[in-house]
């Protein structure tokens, strides 16, 4: 009688020793329960990966905090003397918005890498809810934006930032970067999944850098040339900064907040369908 080689017997033994955990929540793939469960599970995956990625953490948290300290040290005293208003009430909101936007761009580049590596296609053929891929990214983006905002405002409080309009206004202030960040994240996702080769997400960072230096948080609107003041006053970063300044220091809130809502909701409505359609195409066709 012949016997199988040792390595074959070990392989057979290894296969017989494998045990699988029994399924306890067998939701239909297209059910609401599956959408919630799968979205939360994938959001946890994304957040765990971000926590382990030094570049993403530096882009979303470290870089904005350093930028706030740098702006306050270089320009803070001059702007405060020129306007009579502490500059931190403009810089802290501005940097909170910058952190949410640059973090979304880092996430967009990571999404393109997952597309290139075929990871989106692997998830697409698994028995998971089709919408969980995009929903999980919005959930993880919301968590990241809130963490970034809390950190930036905490740094701002060390520099003199205060919630002068009460706790309810302070809570509303923390939600402004979240609202604007979700609109921006929807746009970045749409660009990422519809540009396999073109560096649209990377080029978007140049636009965001220009917006960072042409808004009402960097210097007052009146300090810009007359022909540029209309753009500076109504661009999305300025409206959000003005709303956050009003919710903390005092001043007009309704008009800049309404403009911020229009900018954010408009971005979500405009880019939601391209993001969904592009994600489906990217998941089905690896680069």
N, C-alpha and C positions, 0 to 999 in steps of 0.2 A: 504494500500500500504506500502510495506516495503522499507526502505531506506538503502543504503549501509553505512557501518561504516565510521566514519569521516576520518580515516587514509586511507581507500580505495579511498574516493572521492578526498582526497589530492593527492594521488598517480596518479589517473586518470588526475587530473588537471595539475599536474607537467608534465605528458607526453604530454598533449595537448599544454603546453606552450613552449615546446622545439622548437627552430627554428635553422635551419642549414644554414650556409653560402653557397650561390650558387657557384657552380664550375665555375671558369673563365678560367682555363687553363687545359682542359681535353686532355692531350697528351696521345697517345697510350703508353702502359706500356713499350714496347721495343723500343721506338723512341729515337732519339738523344736528342730531347728537354727534354724528361723525364729523361734521364741519367744525363744531366747537372743540371736540376732543383733539382732532388732528391739527387744527390751527394752533391750539395752545402747545401741543407737543412740538410742532415745528418752530414756533416762536421761542420755546425754550432752547431748541437746537441753535437757532441764530444768536440768541443772547449769550449762550455758553461759548460759542465760537468767537464772538466779539470780545468777550472777557479774556480770552486766551490770545487775542491778536493785538500785539503792542501798537501796530500802526493805526488800527481802528480806534483804540482807546486814546491814543495821542491825538488823532484827528478830531475826535468828538469831545474830549474832555480836557486833556492836557494843554493842547494848543490854544483853545479859547481862554482858559484861565490865565495862561502866561500873557496872552494878548491884552486882557483886561488890565493886568498889572502894568504892562508896558505903556499902554495908552494913558493910564492914570498918572504914571511917573513922568512921561514926556509932555503931555498936553493938558493934563488935568488942571493944574494950577492956572495956566494961561486962560483956558476956556472958562473956568469959574470966575476969574477976575473980570473977563470981558463981558460975561452975561449976567453975573450976579447969582447964578444958579449952580449948585454943585454939579460938576461934570459927570459924576458917577451915576446920576439919574438918567443920563443919556448913554453912557458907556456900558453899564451893566445890562440894560435891555438889548443894546446893539450886539454885544458879545454873546448873549444868550441865543439870539436869533442866528448869529454866525455859527455858533456851535451846532445848532440843530441842522442848519443847511449843509455845512461841511461834513457832518456825520452822515447825512443822507447821501451825499456824493460818494463817500467811502463805501457805504452799503451798496450803492449802485454799481460801483466798480467790482465789488465782490460778487454781486449778482451776475455780472457779465463773465466773471471767472467760472462760476458754477455752470453757466450755460456752455462755456467753452469746454469744460471738463466733462460734460455730459451728465452732470448730477441732476439737472432739471428733468432730463429725459428719464432717468432712473426713477425719480419720484413719480413721474407722470404715469408709468406703467404699473405702479404699486396700487393696491386697493385702498387708496386714500381719497378723501373728498377733493374734487378738482379745485375748489375755491380756497382750500386751506393754504396753498402756497403763497398767494397774494395777501390773504387775510393775516397770516402769521407775520408777514413782513411789516404790515401796518401796526400790528400789536407790538412787535419788538421795537419799531421806530418810536411809537408813543412812549414806551418805557424808557428808551434811551434819551429821548428829548426831555422828559420830565427829570431824569437824573442829571442831565447836563444843566438844565435850568436851575435846579436846586443848588448845584455846586457853584454855578456862576453867581447866583444871587447871594450865596453864602460868602463868596469872596468879595462881592460888592459890599456886603454889610461890614466887612472888616475895613473897607475904605470909606464908610459913612453912609451907605445906602440904608434907607429905613422905609417901612410900610406906614406912611403917615396918614393913610385914609382908612385904616381899620382892617380887620382880618378878612372880611368878605371881599373888599377891594384887592387885598393881597392875594387871595385865592384866585380871583379873576385874572390878576396880573400873571400868575404862574401858568394859566391856561392859554394865554395869548401865544407864546412860542409853540405850544402844542398844536393849536389850531393852524397856525401858519406852517409849522413843520410838516404836518400831515399833508397839506396841499402841495408843499414843495416835494415831499417824498413821493407822492403820486406822480408828479411830473418827472422826477428822476427815474422812477421805475419804468415809466413809459419810454423814456429815452434809452434806457439801458437795454430793454428787450427788443427795441426796434432798430438798434444800430449795432449790428454784429461787428463791423469793421471800423466804422467812423467813430472817432473819439468824442462823441457828443457830451458824455458826462464830464470828461476832462475839460472840454471847452466851456462847459457851464461853470466850472470853478473860476474861470477868468471873469465871466459876467458877474458872479457873486462877489468877487474881489472889488470890482468897480462899484457895485451897489454898496459895499461896505464903506467906501470912502466918499460916497455921494448920498448921504442920508442925514436926517435931522439929529441923529445921535452923535455923529462924529463931531460936527460943529453945528450951530444954529442955522436954520434955513436962510436967514437974512445975510449970513456971511458968504453965501454963494453968489455968483453973478446973477443979475436980474433975469437974464434969458434962461437960466438953469433952475431957478427957484421953483417953478411950477412942477418940473419933473421930480426934483428932490422932495418936495412936499407930498406928492401923491404916489411915489413909488412904494411898493409893499413894505419894505423895511421901515421906511419913515412912518407910515401909518401905524404899524405895530409898535414902534418905539414911542410915538406920541401917546398912544393909548396906555402903554405901560408906565410912562412918565406921569400921566394924569392919574392913574390908579395908585401911584406911590407918593409922588410929591404934591399932586393936586393940579388942576387945570382941566381943559377940555378932554372929555372921554368919549362921548357918544359918536361924534363925527369920525375921529380916527378909528374907533372900534368898528363902526359900520363899514368903513372902507377896508379894514383888515379882513372882516368876515367876507366881504364881496371878493377880495383878491383870493382868499383861501378856498372858499366854496367854488369860485369860478375855476380855479386850477384843478380841483377834484373832479368837477363836472367835465371839464375839457379833456383831461388826460386819463380819466378812469377807463373808458372804453379802449383807447389805444394801449393802455397798460394790460388790460385783460386779453385783448386780441394778440398783442405781442408776446405775452407770457405763454399763451397756448402754442403759438408758432415756435417760440424758443424751446419749449419743452418737447415738442415733437420733432425738431430738427436741430441736433447738436451742430455747433460750428465746426 
